[in-house]
Amino acid sequence: MTAEIQTKIEQFDLPHPSGDGMFKISVARVSNATTRVRDAPVLFVLDSDMSLALAAEIARLRGTAGLQPTAMVVGVGYGAEVSLMAKLRTEDLTPPLSEAGKQALGGLTSMIGEKEGGAEAFLSFFIDTLMPEIVERYPEASLDDHNLFGHSLGGLFVAYALLTRPQAFKTFSSASPSLWWDGFAVLEHLPAFANKVKALDVQPQVFVCVGGKEQDPPSKTSPLVQMTLDQMQAFVAQARMVDAAVEFAVALREAGLRDVKHIVFEDEDHTSVLPSAIMRGLTIAVARSD
């Protein structure tokens, strides 16, 4: 085995499905010399601009230590500065908003923007464009061991992908999912999802997690959001991040999924939970079969 001290990242661009702009695709390849053709599991990470390097180093560390198979990590991002990236991701990661849902966002739009509703097109991009491109470019990439990880609005997108196309990935890891989006409208897919589950030959694995402090009332305002402290506290209360994540996991089991794991990471907030979420999600996705 050869061990790299630091993960090497390759990048290339793919057109955005809207025809406007490009996605920046980042790939951390498996450096293990013993990896065979089509033998490497692939972890697709949303919000690559923030999460790719962390996920890639975790995958390298776990694989180099021999604790689990080393995964390729593929990130989808924008290569943009943070304020623009925060708005671009909203458009791609979210289902369409109702008028009531738009009104409920209030001052949050100062950070996340006002464009939304591209989740279905983004999911089609994943399945029809990105996944075949990775398989074509990288001979070590597994043909079917594909796993999806997302956090926050990315966690909402993972939930949407699971509920609408549960056959698309082997593992769906939804960290701190923004299920509150549009008054929890994504959960309206659950009845149809139960029927989809019955028709599956192989069920996916699902991991849902959240930080234990994500439902705590904030004690100060964020400079990124145009909300008063009272408004932020009211928003956090209605979002029910911790309760909703747990209830989502329960609902998935009730819909017929057999392999659903959920964890509340105590003492972690919405951002500090990310390393633990990636570590656990990766461990579940590429656990040894021997």
C-alpha positions, 0 to 999 in steps of 0.5 A: 500500500502507498499512503499519501500525506495529503489528498490530491484534488483534481478539478474539471467543469461541467455545464449547469443544467440551466445552460447558465454557468458551470459546476466546479467538480472536485475529485479526490482519487483513491491513492491506494495502489491495490485498488482494482478497476471499478473497485472504489466506492464513490462518495458524492458531496454537496457544497464542495466549496465548503466540504470537499477537502474535509471529506477527502481527508477523512476518507484518506485517513480512514482508508490509509489506516486500513479501517475501511475501503478508501472511497473516491470523494466527488464534490459539486460546487461553484468555485465562487466566493462565499456570498455568491455560493450561498445563493447559487446553492439555494437555487440548486438544492431546493424544491420549489417554494409556495407563496407562503413558503417564500413569505416565511423566509423573511430576512433569511433571503439576504443570505440564501438569495431569492432563487429556488426550486432547482432540486429536480433538475439538479438531481437529473444532472447527478444521475444523467450527467455527473455519475456517468462522467465520473465512471468514464473519467476514472476507471477505479470508480465503482459502477454502482457503489454511489453514495450521497452526502449533504448538509443543511440545504444539502441535507434537504436535497438528500431527503428529496433525492431519497424520497423521489428516486430511492434507487439512485444511490446506495447510501443517502446521508442527510445531515442537519436537513432543512426539512422546514423548507416550505412548511415541511413540504418535502414530507408530502412525498412520503406516501408515494415513497412507501410504494417506491420502497415496496418495488425496490429489489435492493433498498438503500442505506439511510443516515440522518443526523443533526447537532443537539444544539441546533434547536436551541434559541440563538443568543445573538444575531448573525451578520449574514442574516437581516433578522432581529434576535426575536425573529431568529429565535422564532425561526429556529423554533419553527424549524424544529431541526432536532425534532424534525430530523428524528421524526424523519428517520422514524417516518422512513422506517414506517415507510418500509426502509429497513436500514435507517440510522439516526444520531443526534450529536450532543453539544454540536451546533449547525456548523460544528456537527459537520466533521462528525456527520461526514465521518459517520456518514462515510463509515456507514456508506463504505463499511467493510463487507468482509 
